[in-house]
Amino acid sequence: MNILFLDWRLSQNKIGSTLSSELNSSIFNLGNLLKEQLRNNDSLGKEMTRILESGEMLTTEIIGRFISKNLKEVDRNVLFLEYPRTIEQFDGLKKVLTDENIELENIWYFKQREPKEFMTNHFKNPIEKQWLDKYGDEVIEKWKIEFTRRREQIAEIQNVTDKSKWKIIEMDYIKNLNSEYITRRIKDCA
């Protein structure tokens, strides 16, 4: 199993699909799988729905049961996208991996090499510039807050994990990010 972390506003879809292809892994997108589970009428889906409808958050324990159930249905390597986000979730995931006898191979972290330059170039893109034109500094502040929050979450997890498991890839802003560039960056890191 591998985990993928991304800095704020790096393309999860493009990087995730390219990395999963390079690793010959299936993508484990917790958010999408949880939505599917909530539509299921099995006991776990009903339990999760009751919790959410009561206004509570899903506990690490129930998410662990959900992950364990889904990992049993996968017959190849898995790439987790953007999960875990907290130390508590990481500890819960480690417990599931231990219980299921699954090895954490690597934690891939795609980060912006120059965050300020990345943000500036991002907002030069006409599609993104419209948000800047409409909301101004509010968009910049949101970016800075989300970027900082994400980096702090990743740093907390880095501090409690084996440093040799981390594959850190610095990304420059690429207007039309493509799988060839991502693949080169992966191979440079390997």
PELIN-V753354 format. One record per helix or strand of 2 or more residues. SS is the DSSP state (hx for helix, st for strand). FROM is the first residue (numbers start at 1). TO is the last residue. Records with the same first field share a line. If there is no record, write none. Layout:
SS: FROM-TO + FROM-TO
This chain:
st: 2-6 + 25-28 + 77-81 + 106-112 + 166-171
hx: 12-23 + 30-39 + 43-53 + 60-71 + 87-99 + 115-122 + 126-135 + 137-159 + 163-165 + 179-189
